[in-house]
Amino acid sequence: MAVRRLLLPTDSEEVVLRFGEHELRLTNLRKLFWKKLGLTKRDLLQYYADISPWLLPHVEERAMVMKRYPNGAEGEFFYMKRAPSPRPPWIDICGIPHNAGLVNFPIVQDLASLLWLINLGCIDLNPWYARCDDWDRPDFLHFDLDPGPGADFAKVRRVALYVRDILGTLGIPTYAKTTGSKGIHVYIPIVRGPLQKEVWTFAKAIAIELESRHPDVITAEYRKVKRPYGRVLVDYNQNAWGRTLASIYSVRPTPVASVSTPVTWEEVERGVRIEDFRIDNVVERAREVGDLWKPVLGKRRFDLRRVFETPKKAGKTERASRLREPMKK
């Protein structure tokens, strides 16, 4: 992919950029965001500028929950949903109803809005699961594979393959990425239609079935105090309405500045590691292999609606059983 690179200054505290008629001021560029690594806010912004051709298609048209680290990766963070004011008039807004009223989230649509968001101190990106034109109907579901105490990353890889295989029996395409933190995310592109709660219901049924098949390594128990030792949580609950996960190509506030990176199933089988993908090497990887998750945005999508074609009078137990029936054939 031939892309003209935006190069930020290394010796300035601030810089003003122009994107057509839009003007953007980036501030505190020399502030250390990873003290031990010597990485600055400018380095973070430069990474996102460089990865933007592969990143932007995965976050555009989605509300963005801001997780802000004003003092860098080692500092405290806070969540922010409402787009701050004042803000540039060209930042697009996505209004989503909450109990407290309408919340206007910012949307990252292009390089200018991406850098504006990162300049607020956001290290990782946390987009909504559904697009703004229909914010309660996701176009993917996912499993967050989270190792508990006593479970190492080798177990996470093993569980990821179990997830791939059980969904493969249903003809469901699956795509993996490292979380950049401790685990692996497995995503499934779906046809928009089912509500977020229905997507969550399907994911829960899969997680429970996986636990029943592999109780020695998998748990679907969401409550930490009840999780057995040495298991990997197949976290279906992250599909609940209003939840978010770090997006593809997100930098994470880890000691090595790791990046949530798409990987092939062959790489998972060979023993990929979280620390293999960092802020200093992921852009070059993307240039070499392209966006391995491009199919997630494509037309090959699983239609969950056929799973939910059950009588309305069926009880919860019967419906959950029917969800698991195809996996047992």
C-alpha angles and dihedrals in degrees: 000000000000108000130168105239123231106217117200120209117260097203103049133086093210139018134187116217129192123213104183104295092348122098121200128186117204114199142195091020095164095050111122112244095172106029098186092047094042091232117153135201086259090059090052092049091046091053092053091046090053097045094042097100090062097033104047098067089059097054106032119114091020130112111248123219108209119225104188127200104185091176099040135255095320094049134082120282136204135196122239126184106173116075107250121251130252095041135148111288090231095065107109118228132213115202115207123177117241132174089266092050137269114344117204108212122190119244126216104221104154144000094283094055091042092056091043089057095046090048087063087067098266110151098178130029122237111190128183117259094234129051119254095251089066107012097179097053111072124205093211141027127205148189121227107209105206121181115223126206110308094021118107130197091266087066090048090055090048092051091047089059090049089054091049092049098048092048090045089063087063093048091248118152114230133194127193135207134170112251090224087231117061110316151027131270118215114198131194120197108222137186110259111250114087117085121248091259091055091050088051090050092054092047090050092052091052092048093050091048091050090051091052091051098044108025092153093067109013134068129179092188108125096191108087096211091058099045114111118240121266097019134127114232113229092208109207092160092078085076090069119118113279096016121123138190131206107275130238112288092017116150111230127214093246127133091258096041091242122191131222098244135183113242135185121247087243089060090050089052091049093053110266116192134212092237092054089083119057142155089266099055112024096084091056090048090053090051090053103042102020122220106328088192096057089108089061086071093044136095099266099096133152115241108224092185092083089057091056095050092115129126113279090229093060113115124237093260092050092046092050089049091052091050089058097043097089091053092057096055 
